[in-house]
Amino acid sequence: MKFEHQIKDNVFFIRLLGDLIGESSGTTLLDAVNTAIQQKVLTCIIDISELRYINSSGIGVLITILTKFRNKGGEVYLMKPSENVQKLLVITKLNAIFHIVQSEEEVHKLIKK
């Protein structure tokens, strides 16, 4: 898996590419999350539109990110899941835990409520 990240307008954006299977890049991703949280960023958008596959370790990485943000009063949004990833989120009932959105604009509307 590869990922890109940036902080923009006090929102931590992560774009995941490939397969999220919890390999060593999962640790690097969590380090980036910790840095964002230390900078008082409380909103995270994870673009998973380019994610092909997630295994149980990858699910663990997503849940760890969610836990870290929620423990600080923040929130995580999964954006644009592919059809296969969406099915996995439904089967595992993670769609009830995560906010699933289709655009950044949708997140900004939810934040303002």
C-alpha positions in Angstrom: 0.0 0.0 0.0 1.1 3.5 -0.7 -0.4 6.6 0.9 -0.3 10.4 0.6 -1.2 12.8 3.3 -1.5 16.5 4.1 -3.1 18.9 6.5 -5.3 21.5 4.8 -7.7 23.9 6.6 -7.2 21.9 9.9 -8.3 18.7 8.2 -6.0 15.7 7.9 -6.3 14.2 4.4 -5.1 10.7 3.7 -5.2 9.0 0.3 -4.7 5.3 0.3 -3.6 3.4 -2.8 -3.4 -0.3 -3.4 -4.1 -2.9 -0.8 -4.4 -2.1 2.9 -3.1 -5.2 4.5 -1.4 -3.8 7.6 2.2 -4.2 6.4 5.0 -1.9 7.5 3.3 1.1 5.8 0.5 0.8 8.3 3.0 1.8 11.0 4.2 4.8 8.9 0.6 5.8 8.4 -0.2 5.7 12.1 2.9 7.8 12.8 1.5 10.5 10.4 -1.8 10.3 12.2 -0.1 10.8 15.6 1.7 13.8 14.2 -1.6 15.4 12.9 -3.3 14.8 16.2 -0.4 16.4 18.1 -0.9 19.4 15.9 -4.5 19.6 17.2 -6.1 18.4 14.0 -9.4 16.7 14.9 -10.9 15.8 11.5 -9.6 13.1 9.2 -10.7 12.3 5.7 -9.4 9.0 4.3 -9.8 8.8 0.5 -10.2 5.1 -0.1 -11.4 5.4 -3.8 -8.1 3.8 -5.0 -8.0 1.1 -2.3 -8.4 -2.3 -4.0 -8.5 -4.6 -1.0 -8.5 -4.6 2.8 -7.7 -7.5 5.1 -8.3 -7.9 8.8 -5.0 -6.1 9.6 -5.9 -3.3 7.4 -9.3 -3.0 9.1 -7.3 -2.9 12.4 -5.3 0.1 11.0 -8.6 2.0 10.1 -10.1 1.3 13.5 -6.9 2.4 15.3 -7.0 5.7 13.3 -10.7 6.1 14.2 -10.0 5.4 17.9 -7.1 7.9 18.0 -9.2 10.7 16.6 -12.3 10.0 18.6 -10.3 9.8 21.8 -9.3 13.4 21.2 -12.9 14.4 20.3 -12.4 14.2 16.6 -13.9 12.2 13.7 -12.8 10.1 10.7 -14.6 10.0 7.4 -14.0 7.4 4.8 -14.5 8.9 1.3 -15.5 7.2 -2.0 -15.1 3.5 -1.2 -14.9 1.3 -4.3 -17.7 -1.2 -4.7 -15.6 -4.1 -3.3 -14.5 -2.1 -0.3 -18.1 -0.8 0.3 -19.3 -4.5 0.4 -16.6 -5.3 2.9 -17.6 -2.3 5.1 -21.2 -3.5 5.0 -20.3 -7.2 5.8 -18.1 -6.2 8.7 -20.7 -3.6 9.8 -18.0 -1.0 9.8 -20.3 1.2 7.8 -22.2 1.7 11.1 -19.0 2.8 12.8 -17.4 5.0 10.2 -19.0 8.0 8.4 -18.9 7.1 4.7 -19.0 10.1 2.4 -18.6 10.8 -1.3 -16.9 14.1 -1.3 -14.9 16.6 0.8 -17.9 19.0 0.5 -20.1 16.4 2.3 -17.6 16.3 5.2 -17.6 20.1 5.5 -21.4 20.2 5.6 -21.3 17.5 8.4 -18.7 19.4 10.4 -20.7 22.7 10.3 -23.8 21.0 11.8 
